[in-house]
Amino acid sequence: PTTAVTMTAATVTAATVTAATMTAATMTASTSKG
């Protein structure tokens, strides 16, 4: 069970980081375009 929890947490974390990175990249691109 512990392994499953760890894997789930890792997956959620990775998804969150990816989403945050994409959001930041989009905001940066929008700002750069003016």
C-alpha positions in Angstrom: 0.0 0.0 0.0 2.8 2.4 0.8 4.3 2.0 -2.6 1.0 2.7 -4.2 0.5 5.8 -2.2 4.1 7.0 -3.0 3.5 6.4 -6.7 0.2 8.2 -6.6 1.8 11.1 -4.8 4.6 11.2 -7.3 2.2 11.2 -10.2 0.1 14.0 -8.8 3.2 16.0 -8.0 4.5 15.5 -11.6 1.2 16.5 -13.0 1.0 19.6 -10.9 4.6 20.6 -11.8 3.8 20.1 -15.5 0.6 22.1 -15.3 2.4 24.9 -13.4 5.2 24.9 -15.9 2.9 25.1 -18.9 0.9 27.9 -17.2 4.0 29.8 -16.5 5.2 29.3 -20.0 1.9 30.5 -21.4 1.9 33.6 -19.2 5.5 34.4 -20.2 4.7 34.0 -23.9 1.6 36.2 -23.5 3.7 38.9 -21.7 6.5 38.7 -24.2 4.0 39.3 -27.0 2.8 42.4 -25.2 
